[in-house]
């Protein structure tokens, strides 16, 4: 069965973006970018994959991307309707009209749709963001991969924004980078 994996970059104080969706505080080092390119190439937007000469690199972990409108909107604002066209893209929004026939928009029963996706054959599902969507899907998140950048944001968009529901995960692996970034894998406790 496929899993829902929340793979996301965060500040040391638990923010995935600034108050106005700023993400420039998460500038990956060359070492981290090379690691992402090697291990999680499908998590790079298609334009970056093309620029790096890895557009045809096979997906290793994910074949489906799930994101909220706040995560999708920056691409749409610059006219990109499929930023990750090498993946099946699903956007959760009650207001978005699908700007591209290849894009799936989920308006309601997000948990039900995620359960359907998880029951299908394929690679895992990448929960890309944002924090409110992660909060609403906490019961469905099977694993979390945090890329922690050595920066304190002070405020912004939290990693998980939802109701108080303590949910136990345990770390299974970690890799550190010269610039202080740290990637840690967590699995949901049974």
C-alpha positions, 0 to 999 in steps of 0.5 A: 500500500502506498504511503502519504509522506510529508517531505518538507523544508523547515526552519529550526523553529518549525516554519515552512515559509514566512508570513507571506509565503516567503521561502528564500530563507531556505537556500540549499547549499550545493551539497544539499542540492546535489543530495536532493538531485541524487536521492529525491529528483522528483521533488525538484520542479520540472524547470529545475530538472530541465536546467540541471539536465535531469528532466528524464530522471526516473521518479524514485520515491513519489509518483503523486504530489499533493499540495494546497493552493498556497503551495501551488499559487506561486507557480500559477502566478508566473503562468506555470500550471504544472510545476511538477509535470513529471508527477501526478499533481493534485491540488486541494482547493475549494476555489481553484478552477483547474487551469490545466486538464492534467491537474486534479483539483480536490474540493472536499473530502480530502481524507477520502481522496487521500485514502483512495490514492493510497489504495492504488498501485504506485510509488508513495504520495508526496505531501508537499505542503502546506501546513494547514493541509498537513494538519487536516491530513495528520491522521493519514501521514505515514512518514515525515521527511524534514529538511531542517535548515540552520535558520530561525524564521521567528514567525510564518507558516508552521510545519503542521497547522491544525488542532491539538492532536499529539501524534507519535513519530520516531526518527529512523535516519538522518543525514547532516550537511556541511552548511548545518542543514539536516534531513531526518526521516520519521515514521508514524508509531503504530 
